[in-house]
Amino acid sequence: MFTINKNYLKLPGSYLFSDIARRIAAYQNANPEKEILRLGIGDVTQPLAPAIIEALHGAVEEMAHAETFHGYAPDRGYGFLREVIAKMDYQDRGCDIEPDEIFISDGAKCDSGNIQEILGMENKIAVCDPVYPVYVDTNVMAGRTGLYDQKTQSFDGVIYMPCTAENDFVPEFPKEKPDVIYLCFPNNPTGGTITKPQLQEWVDYANKNGVLIIYDAAYEAYITEEELPHSIYECEGAETCAIELRSFSKNAGFTGVRLGFAVVPKKLKAEGVSLNDLWARRHGTKYNGAPYIVQKAGAAVYTEEGQAQVKEQVAYYMRNAHMIYHDLKAAGYSVYGGVNAPYVWLKTPGNQTSWEFFDTLLNQANVVGTPGSGFGAHGEGYFRLSAFGTYENTKKAIERIIKM
Ligand SMILES: Cc1ncc(COP(=O)(O)O)c(C=O)c1O
């Protein structure tokens, strides 16, 4: 008789966004006349930029003719895309990253979930708390953790690094030494950032202790403060201790198109084995690549026209973030993030729990956000508002919150 992977049974029942959807549906059924405004899920709303659409059409046309048809993509992704990424995202910023250190994928969620496959089962992972849930859940599925403790809202065998207003949402080095550390800056959900000297300390710590950092830079395009690092490879020595993950979802609206990449430097080794070789083996065996059409669309992001257009979209969302942050602050809320990230993280007023504030907001303002506790125990008492809506709806939602 076949059996199942029982590690999946360790995962707590319902997913945050299903819980949210259920509560919204219940409210809307009871109040069909109410208009609910959503500042919840972190999905983009603007259409793909014209340069990207043009590249997509062009690539589709190529697929229609035998002379220009493309079948399976090269394992690591097309050279035309890896080369422009290496140049514009890394070399132009002073980072020594080559095209053969870049692996094109269908997004940072998949990469952040899959990357643990090339690591030993005995590795102990450390994550920020609150955290993007994929890092923990995929290690749970793999069997790298113990059971979930409902009371502490944490898994045995995982090191949680609290990120709160007290430490400006940048973790301190954990007391217990981990083997793998997941960092994400600008951060989802807190919108927090890390300075280059702070990140350099993590790189030094990792090199000194034989730790691997998995650095999720999915939101780097939202950085507005010039001195902040866009890549971990801006820090000295990062290529011997870090893998970086990037996405086309938030900078160019590819959430439904799917494209991302992982950077696995050739200097990154463990037990004398190159992680670049291991990831190449994994990629070659289990993945047949992002579609040619999508990789052409990705390359269009790096053209002069594409760059100008995607920057404009990011600026549109950041105008929302700026407004959410400043209007709520002026109304007396304690707000964080929002300056280098499309998320504003606020302290729930009057000591409400995150879910109590969710219900208050839904019932009194008909606005939906995301309860901070859904991202981890230290998210309790916080709430995430996303800047990915239209300006008009976002403005209306914030006005309603302020009037509550
Ligand atoms: C921190 C973080 N990483 C990765 C992703 C997913 O990126 P992608 O759409 O490329 O899979 C998200 C999406 O919300 C995210 O917040």
The ligand as an SDF file (V2000), in Angstrom:
LIG
                    3D

 16 16  0  0  0  0  0  0  0  0999 V2000
    9.3060   37.6600   -0.3970 C   0  0  0  0  0  0  0  0  0  0  0  0
    8.6950   37.0920   -1.6070 C   0  0  0  0  0  0  0  0  0  0  0  0
    9.4150   36.2730   -2.3630 N   0  0  0  0  0  0  0  0  0  0  0  0
    8.9050   35.7160   -3.4730 C   0  0  0  0  0  0  0  0  0  0  0  0
    7.6110   35.9920   -3.8660 C   0  0  0  0  0  0  0  0  0  0  0  0
    7.0380   35.3330   -5.0710 C   0  0  0  0  0  0  0  0  0  0  0  0
    7.6460   35.7560   -6.2230 O   0  0  0  0  0  0  0  0  0  0  0  0
    7.2700   35.0840   -7.6110 P   0  0  0  0  0  0  0  0  0  0  0  0
    5.9850   35.6770   -8.0780 O   0  0  0  0  0  0  0  0  0  0  0  0
    8.4350   35.4080   -8.4720 O   0  0  0  0  0  0  0  0  0  0  0  0
    7.1380   33.6120   -7.3920 O   0  0  0  0  0  0  0  0  0  0  0  0
    6.8280   36.8460   -3.1050 C   0  0  0  0  0  0  0  0  0  0  0  0
    5.4340   37.1140   -3.5060 C   0  0  0  0  0  0  0  0  0  0  0  0
    4.6220   37.6750   -2.8670 O   0  0  0  0  0  0  0  0  0  0  0  0
    7.3800   37.4120   -1.9490 C   0  0  0  0  0  0  0  0  0  0  0  0
    6.6740   38.2240   -1.1920 O   0  0  0  0  0  0  0  0  0  0  0  0
  1  2  1  0
  2  3  1  0
  2 15  2  0
  3  4  2  0
  4  5  1  0
  5  6  1  0
  5 12  2  0
  6  7  1  0
  7  8  1  0
  8  9  2  0
  8 10  1  0
  8 11  1  0
 12 13  1  0
 12 15  1  0
 13 14  2  0
 15 16  1  0
M  END
$$$$
